[in-house]
Amino acid sequence: MILTVLYSCSSYRQIEFINENMTRFNDNNELGQNTTPKILGLPVILQNRDIASIAPLKNKKQSLNNKQLYFQILNTQMHQMGEILGKKIINNRCPHFHSINMGVIQKTGISMLEEQKELPENTHYTNALKRPAFFPELHLPMNSGEKTKTVFDLAKNKNNFNYRENIKTALSLHLERTKKEIHELCETGSSGNYYIYENLNALSSGSPLYPKKENLETILKISIFTNDFLISSLKRNSNTKNISAALDRVGSRWFQRYVETIITKRD
């Protein structure tokens, strides 16, 4: 009993510590931080038996270290966002991750040929204001200000709101921030958001993040996980294969099923 209490307290303090560090990084505007959108979670989905039954996994064979994996995933997501917006991204120079970068360029060029590339029409968001947790793109900020309004903030105060155009504006801004972070990673080998992800890896090594409300909130503060949810929502499918390895390293494979469930129930 004593051990159980100590373990629980330790796990809770770890999550607290993770969130404190995330706040510190996200509030540091001097670094030109690629701010992670504050996506609204829906903890009730975690009660789904299929999600609760997913056991934490740890990759035994890791061909990429955490930094390489983070770069590979974020770089892929940058190209995916570009495809959705119809913007071709050219990034051939990357001293710190040259081989991985070239591999991403080659793979994304092939895998995206038959994928959904356009933003959803306005009719897709008919009931969005009543179900904001089902549409992560609504929580993208509309400008780079510290207290910026999100797409959702604007939509709930305006009739005949043009979701498609406003989401396009917000996603374009998010893409530009992501491109700057990729440039930072290529030139320096690290970034503020990467250290947040690495911090989570270190603190979850002995204590996987099980499907709980506070752990969902933590996962949604990690840029690559939030991006995956965002891209899956915009493409109207739950293709999250790219993120599996990163989730496994923090014992949170259940987040994939969370995204799948959100999209299935919504669409």
C-alpha positions as CSV (number, residue, x, y, z in Angstrom):
1,M,0.0,0.0,0.0
2,I,2.8,2.4,0.9
3,L,4.6,1.6,-2.3
4,T,1.5,2.2,-4.3
5,V,0.9,5.6,-2.7
6,L,4.6,6.6,-3.2
7,Y,4.4,5.5,-6.9
8,S,1.2,7.5,-7.5
9,C,2.6,10.6,-5.9
10,S,5.8,10.2,-7.9
11,S,3.8,9.9,-11.2
12,Y,1.7,12.9,-10.4
13,R,4.7,15.0,-9.6
14,Q,6.3,13.9,-12.9
15,I,3.3,15.2,-14.8
16,E,3.4,18.4,-12.8
17,F,7.1,18.8,-13.7
18,I,6.5,18.2,-17.4
19,N,3.7,20.8,-17.5
20,E,5.9,23.3,-15.6
21,N,8.6,22.9,-18.2
22,M,6.2,23.1,-21.1
23,T,4.8,26.4,-19.8
24,R,8.3,27.8,-19.4
25,F,9.2,26.9,-23.0
26,N,5.9,28.1,-24.5
27,D,6.1,31.4,-22.7
28,N,9.6,32.2,-23.9
29,N,8.9,34.3,-26.9
30,E,12.5,35.5,-27.2
31,L,13.4,32.1,-28.7
32,G,10.9,32.5,-31.6
33,Q,9.2,29.4,-30.2
34,N,7.0,27.4,-32.5
35,T,4.0,27.6,-30.2
36,T,2.0,24.4,-29.8
37,P,-1.7,25.1,-30.3
38,K,-3.8,24.6,-27.2
39,I,-6.0,21.8,-28.5
40,L,-9.1,21.0,-26.5
41,G,-9.2,17.4,-25.2
42,L,-12.2,15.2,-24.7
43,P,-11.3,12.9,-21.7
44,V,-14.7,11.0,-21.8
45,I,-13.4,9.3,-25.0
46,L,-10.7,7.7,-22.8
47,Q,-13.4,5.6,-21.1
48,N,-13.7,3.7,-24.4
49,R,-12.8,0.0,-23.6
50,D,-10.7,-0.2,-26.8
51,I,-8.5,2.7,-25.6
52,A,-8.3,1.7,-21.9
53,S,-7.1,-1.8,-22.9
54,I,-4.1,-0.7,-24.9
55,A,-1.0,-1.7,-23.1
56,P,2.1,0.6,-23.0
57,L,4.7,-0.4,-25.5
58,K,8.4,0.3,-25.7
59,N,10.4,-0.1,-28.8
60,K,13.3,-2.5,-28.2
61,K,15.0,-1.8,-31.5
62,Q,15.4,1.9,-32.2
63,S,17.1,2.8,-35.4
64,L,16.7,6.6,-34.6
65,N,17.5,8.3,-31.4
66,N,14.9,10.7,-29.9
67,K,16.2,13.8,-31.6
68,Q,16.4,12.1,-35.0
69,L,12.9,10.7,-34.6
70,Y,11.5,14.1,-33.6
71,F,13.1,15.7,-36.6
72,Q,11.8,13.0,-39.0
73,I,8.2,13.3,-37.7
74,L,8.1,17.1,-37.6
75,N,9.7,17.3,-41.1
76,T,7.1,14.9,-42.5
77,Q,4.3,16.9,-40.9
78,M,5.7,20.1,-42.4
79,H,5.4,18.6,-45.8
80,Q,1.9,17.2,-45.1
81,M,0.7,20.7,-44.0
82,G,2.2,22.1,-47.2
83,E,0.4,19.6,-49.3
84,I,-3.0,20.4,-47.7
85,L,-2.4,24.1,-48.3
86,G,-1.1,23.5,-51.9
87,K,2.3,24.9,-51.0
88,K,5.5,23.1,-52.2
89,I,8.2,23.1,-49.6
90,I,11.8,23.0,-50.6
91,N,14.3,22.2,-47.9
92,N,17.4,20.6,-49.3
93,R,19.9,22.0,-46.8
94,C,20.0,20.4,-43.4
95,P,23.5,19.9,-42.0
96,H,22.5,18.2,-38.8
97,F,20.0,15.7,-40.3
98,H,20.9,15.5,-44.0
99,S,20.2,11.8,-44.6
100,I,16.9,11.9,-42.7
101,N,15.8,15.1,-44.4
102,M,16.5,13.6,-47.9
103,G,14.6,10.5,-46.9
104,V,11.6,12.5,-45.8
105,I,11.6,14.4,-49.0
106,Q,11.6,11.2,-51.1
107,K,9.0,9.4,-49.0
108,T,6.5,12.3,-48.8
109,G,6.7,12.9,-52.5
110,I,5.5,9.3,-53.1
111,S,3.1,8.7,-50.3
112,M,1.0,11.9,-50.8
113,L,0.1,11.3,-54.5
114,E,-3.2,9.8,-53.6
115,E,-4.0,11.4,-50.3
116,Q,-6.5,14.1,-49.5
117,K,-4.9,17.4,-50.1
118,E,-7.6,20.0,-49.8
119,L,-9.1,21.7,-46.8
120,P,-12.6,20.7,-45.8
121,E,-15.5,22.7,-47.1
122,N,-17.5,25.0,-44.8
123,T,-20.3,22.4,-44.6
124,H,-17.9,20.1,-42.8
125,Y,-18.1,22.4,-39.8
126,T,-21.9,22.8,-39.5
127,N,-21.9,21.4,-35.9
128,A,-18.3,22.4,-35.0
129,L,-19.2,25.1,-32.5
130,K,-21.2,22.6,-30.5
131,R,-18.4,20.0,-30.6
132,P,-15.1,21.9,-30.6
133,A,-13.1,19.0,-29.2
134,F,-13.8,17.1,-32.4
135,F,-12.1,19.7,-34.6
136,P,-8.5,20.4,-33.4
137,E,-8.0,22.9,-36.3
138,L,-10.5,25.2,-34.7
139,H,-7.9,25.9,-32.0
140,L,-5.2,27.2,-34.2
141,P,-4.2,30.8,-33.4
142,M,-5.1,33.4,-36.1
143,N,-1.9,35.5,-35.6
144,S,1.4,35.5,-33.8
145,G,0.4,37.7,-30.9
146,E,0.8,36.5,-27.3
147,K,-3.0,36.7,-26.6
148,T,-4.2,35.8,-30.0
149,K,-7.7,34.6,-30.8
150,T,-8.2,31.2,-32.3
151,V,-10.4,30.2,-35.3
152,F,-13.0,29.0,-32.7
153,D,-12.9,32.4,-30.9
154,L,-13.8,34.2,-34.2
155,A,-16.3,31.6,-35.3
156,K,-18.5,31.7,-32.2
157,N,-19.0,35.4,-32.5
158,K,-19.8,35.7,-36.2
159,N,-22.7,34.5,-38.4
160,N,-21.9,32.8,-41.8
161,F,-18.4,32.3,-40.7
162,N,-16.0,31.1,-43.5
163,Y,-14.3,28.2,-41.8
164,R,-12.3,27.2,-44.8
165,E,-10.6,30.5,-45.4
166,N,-9.9,31.2,-41.7
167,I,-8.5,27.7,-41.1
168,K,-6.3,28.2,-44.2
169,T,-5.0,31.4,-42.7
170,A,-4.3,29.8,-39.3
171,L,-2.8,26.7,-40.8
172,S,-0.5,28.8,-43.0
173,L,0.8,30.6,-40.0
174,H,1.3,27.3,-38.1
175,L,3.2,26.0,-41.2
176,E,5.5,29.0,-41.2
177,R,6.3,28.5,-37.5
178,T,7.0,24.8,-38.2
179,K,9.3,25.7,-41.1
180,K,11.3,28.0,-38.8
181,E,11.6,25.2,-36.2
182,I,12.8,22.8,-38.9
183,H,15.4,25.4,-40.0
184,E,16.5,25.8,-36.4
185,L,16.8,22.0,-36.0
186,C,18.7,21.7,-39.3
187,E,21.2,24.5,-38.3
188,T,21.6,23.9,-34.6
189,G,20.5,20.3,-34.0
190,S,17.8,21.1,-31.5
191,S,14.8,23.4,-30.7
192,G,12.7,24.4,-27.7
193,N,9.8,22.0,-28.7
194,Y,12.3,19.1,-29.0
195,Y,13.5,19.6,-25.5
196,I,9.9,19.4,-24.3
197,Y,9.5,16.1,-26.1
198,E,12.8,14.9,-24.7
199,N,11.8,15.9,-21.2
200,L,8.6,13.8,-21.5
201,N,10.7,10.8,-22.7
202,A,13.0,11.0,-19.7
203,L,10.2,11.4,-17.1
204,S,8.0,8.7,-18.6
205,S,10.8,6.1,-19.0
206,G,9.8,4.4,-15.7
207,S,6.2,5.5,-15.7
208,P,4.2,5.2,-19.0
209,L,1.4,7.7,-19.5
210,Y,-1.8,5.7,-19.2
211,P,-5.1,7.0,-20.7
212,K,-6.1,9.5,-18.1
213,K,-7.3,13.1,-18.4
214,E,-4.1,14.7,-17.1
215,N,-2.0,12.5,-19.5
216,L,-4.2,13.5,-22.4
217,E,-3.6,17.1,-21.6
218,T,0.2,16.4,-21.4
219,I,0.2,14.6,-24.8
220,L,-1.7,17.5,-26.4
221,K,1.2,19.9,-25.3
222,I,3.7,18.0,-27.4
223,S,4.0,19.6,-30.9
224,I,4.4,16.4,-33.0
225,F,1.4,14.7,-31.3
226,T,-0.8,17.8,-31.7
227,N,0.3,18.1,-35.3
228,D,-0.6,14.5,-36.0
229,F,-4.1,15.0,-34.5
230,L,-4.5,18.2,-36.6
231,I,-3.4,16.7,-39.9
232,S,-5.5,13.6,-39.3
233,S,-8.5,15.8,-38.7
234,L,-8.0,17.9,-41.8
235,K,-7.4,14.9,-44.1
236,R,-10.5,13.2,-42.6
237,N,-8.6,10.0,-41.8
238,S,-6.7,8.6,-38.8
239,N,-3.5,7.7,-40.6
240,T,-1.1,8.0,-37.6
241,K,1.5,5.4,-38.5
242,N,4.2,8.1,-38.6
243,I,3.7,8.9,-35.0
244,S,3.7,5.4,-33.6
245,A,7.3,5.2,-32.6
246,A,7.2,8.5,-30.7
247,L,4.1,7.4,-28.8
248,D,5.6,4.1,-28.0
249,R,8.6,5.7,-26.4
250,V,6.4,7.5,-23.9
251,G,4.1,4.5,-23.4
252,S,1.1,6.3,-25.0
253,R,0.0,4.2,-28.0
254,W,-3.5,4.7,-26.8
255,F,-3.4,8.3,-28.2
256,Q,-3.6,6.8,-31.7
257,R,-6.9,5.2,-30.8
258,Y,-8.1,8.4,-29.2
259,V,-7.6,10.2,-32.5
260,E,-9.2,7.4,-34.5
261,T,-12.3,7.5,-32.2
262,I,-12.7,11.3,-32.4
263,I,-12.6,11.2,-36.2
264,T,-14.9,8.2,-36.4
265,K,-17.5,9.6,-34.1
266,R,-17.4,13.0,-35.7
267,D,-17.6,11.9,-39.4
